[in-house]
Amino acid sequence: MTTVTETAEGTDNPYALSHLDALESEAVHIFREVAGEFERPVILFSGGKDSIVMLHLALKAFAPAPVPFGLLHVDTGHNFPEVLAYRDRTVAQHNLRLHVARVQDYIDDGRLRERPDGTRNPLQTVPLLDAIGEGRYDAVFGGGRRDEEKARAKERVFSLRDEFGAWDPRRQRPELWQLYNGRHAPGEHVRVFPLSNWTELDVWQYIAREGIELPQIYYAHEREVFSRNGMWLTAGEWGGPKPDEPVELRQVRYRTVGDMSCTGAVDSDAVTIEQVIAEIATSRLTERGATRADDKLSEAAMEDRKREGYF
Amino acid sequence: MSTTTEELAATSLLRFATAGSVDDGKSTLVGRLLHDSKSVLADQLEAVEHASRRRGQQAPDLALLTDGLRAEREQGITIDVAYRYFATPRRRFILADTPGHVQYTRNMVTGASTAELTIVLVDARNGVVEQTRRHAAVAALLRVPHVVLAVNKMDLVEYAEPVFAKIAEEFTAYAAALGVPEVTAIPISALNGDNVVTPSAHMDWYGGPTILEHLETVPVGTDPTGAPARFPVQYVIRPQTAEHPDYRGYAGQISSGVLRVGDQVTVLPSGATSTITGIDALGEPVDVAWAPQSVTVLLADDLDISRGDLIAPTATAPAVTQDITATACHLHERPLRVGERVLLKHGTRTVKAIVKGLPYRINLTAGLAHEAEPGELSANDIGAVVLRTAQPLPLDAYADSRLTGSFLLIDPADGTTLTAGMVGEAFAAEAEADSTVDDDGWDF
């Protein structure tokens, strides 16, 4: 393996920690702080790589005891079948509790309406907040990383949300040293981001080092896709392609996994994790820029969604 | 591909902070570091170019790379700490980018609290100004190990060595008086890229490193053998399963020092003693572990240990106390007053506390003048605070341990973080000169 180096090169310090060890230690510390201070934490688990890494860290943080939290998945109804299968396999393997909040239920009974562009990503906010309220969850782990997006760069590790789930950047608490303040009023909750300081490359290197299994769609495979807004979207039941959008068979992989309607695949022949890491290291686009249509809506698209209670 | 392989081998991590006044060009420097180290990807650059054009600017304004929130873009200011990530073939970096307005001392303090290095930016035309002294004081107060003075806009003073030398000398003397152990002064032009990533062609007289070279080579992390071990217990792991019926492990992150199997340890505040029989490093049994590793510690004796306790070697265990004298940075709009009842969070323990006194407030700019008995600390004030806690706490002086010597004051009514506290005197030079420190019982 040339992709993972355990000790810092050129240092004689036997106590040096590699950057992955430092990031892992920090994330484990965050999981344990939440376990020690909150009544009802839950991990947001989508079957995407960031949530898979979160779960892996939680398993390590509490071993040999089981993870003292359940999982929550907001299912847009347009999820990749491979990812749902992975989710269910993982839940069974580790004997976890999984709660699924379904956007489809909200559309069926009229509480939410389908958007004209067919994307269901923004529709996740209401089912998410309802599920947090119904589950009386006081701490909600998310896989968000500060390197993903400009608004996220200003997010705290412990992010206080009011009773409407809203994020107010001016009401954020200063976070000093490793002292996280999770106090909140009844009805409020705290979003917790253990991967705040990880980059996309860190996540992939950690997956390689730990030998973590991922849904196959993260690796190059042949898929029927069509082009929309400069991205390869999967042809499927969710509403694509339109008549003027020709479908073609291409070798692609996904850099992020979300709602099929707004998550784009990239051309790739990376079939192993080493090839994926090499590809990311030389990519000229950020992962959200390459694959997320919803962030292209405006300069402040993520900030606005976060204010409303989005992940 | 060679970059890729090298980048993947880069394994040490440096956390650093930047501080500068509004017009010193800090955002340009950060943008330049990210851009010239090729950490800005095409779509981000495209967004900046687009936004710059919309604002009628000719060239892409690299400052826009770091302005995250709509309010900031609309007002053209930075209101909060933003974290940036970049890597070079030699190292990974986490940058806490903090705004430099007077009213945002709290953000500088926040950014500096986790930083191993801070870059203080000055405008070569203006030299050391009040803001610069404030930034130096914050770095000294938070005990940031390495300070870089970046003398920016050298292009506007004809890249003249005497201008740089005078500023560097004045700043270094000021910082040394505050107890800053090391200052590295670098002449730069963030706008033109001189000495940021690539050496300047305009300053032959300067033989030192560029900003990035210095960031890549400055030693990171302190030698854990130099400090006594401190292990705040976060959580007790008791599987109570058929496979592990009797497992009882204490989970935490080592704050300082080294723990070894066989060490005699004391649990504080109870004072009970035992021996370490095992250390689990996230599933792997090890004989030795050190800061900042997250581990699980197993002890020989079945003691009553829970979250909030501190495990330390018996020989070097800290004293416990209910009376704390500390340096405080007040963070919240609501002032901190004498007599106020608060919560104090230290390590993994939160206890009730009363503000017994506020002996003085420090003016960070006017020669560090001390204003006696200010009665209250307002937002962004720095001063001394005397506290009495409901339970004894095992405290270290902040000068000895940034993690077990620091605490937060929290409003018990709504959970607001009010104040950041550092046990002991504000500045290293002062602490050394003041022999009464040891008599107060909190300097170990």
Interface residues (C-beta under 8 A of the other chain):
Chain A: T2 T3 V4 T5 E6 T7 A8 E9 T11 N13 Y15 A16 L17 S18 H19 L20 D21 A22 L23 E24 S25 E26 V28 H29 R32 E33 A35 G36 K60 A61 F62 A63 P64 A65 P66 R146 D147 K150 A151 A153 K154 P169 R170 Q172 R173 P174 E175 L176 W177 Q178 L179 N181 R183 H184 A185 S196 N197 T199 L201 D202 Q205 I277 A278 A281 T282 S283 R284 L285 T286 G289 A290 E299 A300 E303 D304
Chain B: M1 T3 T4 T5 E7 L8 A9 A10 T11 S12 L13 L41 A42 D43 Q44 A47 A51 T66 D67 G68 L69 R70 A71 R73 I79 D80 V81 A82 Y83 R84 Y85 A87 R92 I94 R106 N107 V109 T110 S113 T114 G221 D223 P224 T225 Q234 Y235 I237 R238 P239 Q240 T241 E243 H244 Y247 A251 G252 Q253 V258 D280 L282 G283 W290 P292 Q293 S294 R307 L331 L343 K345 T348 R402 L403 S406 F407 L408 I410 D414 G415 T416 T417 A420
